[in-house]
């Protein structure tokens, strides 16, 4: 008979958030097992663009988490070998407005962000070409966000897992969260290949976080929001920043289930250009959507006309873990002692992963977290919220 593996904490989910939780927990001296039914970055992380953004977040708890995470990403990038390995690039972001009324709204949004600690620099129409020479003419203006950055998400997750020294157990589906009969506290997980015993379990299962929560007997309303990305053929670097239209922010905050697209365009170190972003709530439907990718291509060429002559090589899709109030669940679950949640970040999971892992580790080790976790409480929803 094989004895159960024992450790201090089991992290369920080997995407970017799970990798960050494992990294910071192990660095704090905890014995960590990282479990995933697939491979590292096999879910949402592997279908992401790797954005580390403050530009798209209004003042409030998510922006505070983003600013904390941005500082932690910058710290990681200062480690000699890690920055190159994860393709960290402090490229900055440029949010453009096509019409004067849109620019007025964008500048008001940026003013609130500046009060919260974001660097947001107004850019007049006649200065746009200095930042992005290939932008379409006739745009009303923009705001430049120097703090925005990018990593290659699959590489970043893999290297953080490796740096953590955590025991990586892939190809193991968690079938039950084990609980003590006496008080209901967590005592580990059961997988298809045996049990792992630990006094703490971190649910970092992303879009599938609701399923993992249900295994512990609690409800967490995580829903999938499908998005496509277009990838062009490689070419010379002509797009310097992450560039997107101002209406992207409204699309992120929208509750609509219908297809929404707003142009988001950025170059990569390897040469291809990534084009997003689409959002629609269609469950876990992995069907190709021609209307979605056509809309992405049209929006991108409106921003950068030269793209009309660039071929798209492929498209891919992923499922963002959507929560009803657009905030993730981060912290202990008061309904189940020993259960922690680190999921529901929607399209911001790469950028918010470091802060999430850091905060989870502070709670695991008995420290006061750097941010107030009350807005991220996993039990904040009523039974009616989040119904699909």
Residue pairs with C-beta under 8 A, 6 or more apart in sequence:
2 194
4 188
4 194
4 195
4 196
4 197
5 33
5 167
5 169
5 194
5 195
5 196
5 197
6 188
6 196
6 197
6 198
7 31
7 32
7 33
7 167
7 196
7 197
7 198
8 25
8 30
8 31
8 32
8 198
8 199
8 200
9 25
9 30
9 31
9 32
9 33
9 198
9 199
9 200
9 201
9 202
9 364
10 32
10 33
10 35
10 188
10 189
10 196
10 198
10 200
10 201
10 202
11 18
11 21
11 22
11 25
11 32
11 33
11 34
11 35
11 166
11 201
11 202
11 204
12 18
12 35
12 36
12 174
12 189
12 201
12 202
12 203
12 204
12 205
12 212
13 35
13 36
13 43
13 203
13 204
13 205
13 206
13 208
13 209
13 212
13 343
14 34
14 35
14 36
14 38
14 39
14 40
14 41
14 42
14 157
14 161
14 168
14 170
15 36
15 40
15 41
15 42
15 43
15 44
15 45
15 46
15 157
15 204
15 206
15 349
16 41
16 45
16 48
16 153
16 156
16 157
16 160
16 349
16 350
16 353
17 204
17 206
17 342
17 343
17 345
17 349
17 352
17 353
17 356
17 357
18 34
18 36
18 157
18 202
18 204
18 205
18 342
19 34
19 40
19 156
19 157
19 158
19 160
19 161
19 164
19 353
19 357
20 160
20 353
20 354
20 356
20 357
20 358
21 202
21 204
21 342
21 356
21 357
21 360
21 361
22 32
22 34
22 160
22 161
22 164
22 166
22 357
23 160
23 161
23 163
23 164
23 166
23 357
24 354
24 357
24 358
24 360
24 361
25 32
25 164
25 166
25 202
25 357
25 360
25 361
25 364
26 32
26 164
26 165
26 166
27 164
27 361
28 361
28 364
28 365
29 365
30 361
30 364
30 365
32 164
32 166
32 167
33 166
33 167
33 169
33 196
33 198
34 161
34 164
34 166
34 167
34 168
34 169
35 169
35 170
35 172
35 174
35 189
35 191
35 196
36 42
36 169
36 170
36 171
36 172
37 171
37 172
37 173
37 174
38 170
38 171
39 170
39 171
40 154
40 157
40 158
40 161
40 168
40 170
41 153
41 154
41 157
41 158
43 206
43 207
43 208
43 318
43 319
44 206
44 207
44 318
44 319
44 320
44 321
44 349
45 153
45 154
45 157
45 206
45 349
45 350
46 153
46 154
46 318
47 227
47 229
47 316
47 317
47 318
47 319
48 153
48 318
48 347
48 349
48 350
49 150
49 153
49 229
49 264
49 266
49 274
49 276
49 350
50 87
50 150
50 151
50 152
50 153
50 156
50 350
51 148
51 150
51 242
51 347
51 348
51 350
51 351
52 69
52 70
52 73
52 148
52 149
52 150
52 151
52 350
52 351
53 66
53 93
53 145
53 148
53 242
53 348
53 351
54 63
54 66
54 67
54 70
54 113
54 118
54 145
54 147
54 148
55 93
55 95
55 113
55 118
55 120
55 143
55 145
55 147
55 148
55 242
56 95
56 244
56 248
56 249
56 252
56 348
57 63
57 66
57 113
57 348
58 109
58 112
58 113
58 249
58 253
59 112
59 113
59 115
59 116
60 375
61 327
61 371
61 372
61 375
61 376
62 326
62 327
62 328
62 348
62 352
63 113
63 116
63 118
64 116
64 371
65 328
65 330
65 352
65 355
65 356
65 359
65 371
65 376
66 348
66 351
66 352
66 355
67 116
67 117
67 118
68 354
68 355
68 358
68 359
68 370
68 371
69 351
69 352
69 353
69 354
69 355
69 356
70 147
70 149
70 351
72 354
72 355
72 358
73 88
73 149
73 151
73 351
73 354
74 90
74 149
76 82
76 83
76 86
76 88
76 354
77 83
77 86
77 88
77 90
82 88
82 159
82 163
85 155
85 159
86 151
86 152
86 155
86 156
86 159
87 150
87 151
87 152
87 155
87 156
87 269
88 149
88 150
88 151
88 156
89 149
89 150
89 151
89 269
90 146
90 149
91 148
91 149
91 150
91 240
91 241
91 242
91 266
92 144
92 145
92 146
92 147
92 148
92 149
92 241
92 242
93 144
93 145
93 148
93 241
93 242
93 243
93 244
94 123
94 131
94 132
94 142
94 143
94 144
94 145
94 241
94 242
94 243
94 244
95 106
95 142
95 143
95 145
95 243
95 244
95 245
95 246
95 248
95 249
96 128
96 135
96 139
96 141
96 142
96 243
96 244
96 245
96 246
96 303
97 103
97 105
97 106
97 139
97 140
97 141
97 142
97 245
97 246
98 138
98 139
98 140
98 245
99 140
100 140
102 140
102 246
102 247
103 140
103 141
103 142
103 246
105 246
106 141
106 142
106 143
106 246
107 122
107 141
107 143
109 249
110 118
110 120
110 122
110 143
111 120
113 120
114 120
118 145
118 147
119 145
119 146
119 147
120 143
120 144
120 145
121 143
121 144
121 145
121 146
122 141
122 142
122 143
122 144
123 131
123 141
123 142
123 143
123 144
124 141
125 139
125 140
125 141
128 135
128 139
128 141
128 142
129 135
131 142
131 144
131 240
131 241
132 239
132 240
132 241
132 243
133 238
134 238
134 239
134 304
134 305
134 306
135 243
135 303
135 304
136 302
136 303
136 304
136 305
144 241
148 241
148 242
150 242
150 266
151 350
153 350
156 350
161 168
169 191
169 193
169 196
171 193
172 191
172 192
172 193
173 191
173 192
174 189
174 190
174 191
174 212
174 215
175 190
175 191
175 192
175 215
176 189
176 190
176 215
177 186
177 188
177 189
177 201
177 212
177 215
177 216
177 217
177 336
177 339
178 186
178 187
178 188
178 189
178 190
178 195
178 197
179 185
179 186
179 187
179 216
179 217
179 336
180 186
180 187
183 337
184 336
184 337
185 199
185 336
185 337
185 338
186 198
186 199
186 200
186 201
186 216
186 336
186 337
186 338
186 339
187 197
187 198
187 199
187 338
188 195
188 196
188 197
188 198
188 201
189 195
189 196
189 198
189 201
189 215
199 338
200 338
200 339
200 340
200 364
201 216
201 338
201 339
201 340
202 340
202 341
202 342
202 360
202 364
203 209
203 212
203 213
203 216
203 220
203 339
203 340
203 341
203 342
203 343
204 342
204 343
205 211
205 212
205 343
206 222
206 321
206 343
206 345
206 349
207 222
207 224
207 319
207 320
207 321
208 222
209 220
209 222
209 321
209 329
209 341
209 343
209 344
210 219
210 220
210 221
210 222
210 223
212 343
213 219
213 220
213 222
213 333
213 339
213 341
213 378
214 220
216 333
216 336
216 339
217 335
217 336
218 333
218 335
218 336
218 339
218 378
218 379
219 381
219 383
220 329
220 341
220 343
220 344
220 378
220 381
221 323
221 324
221 381
221 385
221 386
221 387
222 321
222 322
222 323
222 329
222 343
222 344
222 386
223 281
223 321
223 322
223 323
223 386
223 388
224 281
224 283
224 284
224 319
224 320
224 321
224 322
225 279
225 280
225 281
225 319
225 320
225 321
225 322
225 346
225 347
226 278
226 279
226 280
226 281
226 282
226 285
226 317
226 318
226 319
226 320
227 276
227 277
227 278
227 279
227 280
227 317
227 318
227 319
227 320
227 347
228 276
228 278
228 289
228 292
228 293
228 296
228 315
228 316
228 317
229 274
229 275
229 276
229 277
229 296
229 315
229 316
229 317
229 318
230 274
230 275
230 276
230 293
230 296
230 297
230 300
230 312
230 314
230 315
231 272
231 273
231 274
231 275
231 312
231 313
231 314
231 315
231 316
232 272
232 273
232 275
232 307
232 310
232 311
232 312
232 313
233 272
233 310
233 311
233 312
233 313
234 270
234 271
234 272
235 271
235 272
235 273
235 310
236 271
237 267
237 271
238 267
238 304
238 306
239 265
239 266
239 267
239 273
239 304
240 267
241 266
242 264
242 265
242 266
243 264
243 265
243 266
243 303
243 304
244 262
244 263
244 264
244 265
244 277
245 262
245 263
245 264
245 299
245 303
247 262
248 262
248 263
248 264
248 277
250 262
251 260
251 261
251 262
251 277
251 279
252 279
252 326
252 346
252 347
253 326
254 260
254 279
255 324
257 280
257 281
257 282
258 280
259 278
259 279
259 280
259 289
259 291
259 292
259 295
260 278
260 279
260 280
261 277
261 278
261 279
261 292
261 295
261 296
261 299
262 277
262 299
263 275
263 296
263 299
263 300
263 302
263 303
264 275
264 276
264 277
265 273
265 274
265 275
265 300
265 303
265 304
265 307
266 273
266 274
267 273
267 274
268 274
272 313
273 307
273 310
275 296
275 297
275 299
275 300
275 307
275 312
276 296
277 296
277 347
278 289
278 292
278 293
278 295
278 296
279 320
279 347
280 289
280 292
281 322
281 388
283 388
284 319
286 317
288 315
288 317
293 312
293 315
297 307
297 312
300 307
301 307
301 308
320 346
320 347
320 349
321 328
321 343
321 344
321 345
321 346
321 349
322 344
322 346
323 329
323 344
323 346
323 386
324 381
324 385
324 386
325 380
325 381
325 385
326 346
327 344
327 375
327 376
328 342
328 343
328 344
328 345
328 346
328 349
328 352
328 356
328 376
329 341
329 342
329 343
329 344
329 376
329 377
329 378
330 341
330 342
330 356
330 359
330 360
330 373
330 376
331 340
331 341
331 359
331 360
331 363
331 369
331 373
331 376
331 377
331 378
332 339
332 340
332 363
333 339
333 340
333 341
333 378
333 379
334 377
334 379
335 378
335 379
340 360
340 363
340 364
341 378
342 356
342 357
342 360
345 352
345 353
345 356
355 371
358 370
359 369
359 370
359 371
359 373
362 368
362 369
362 370
363 369
363 373
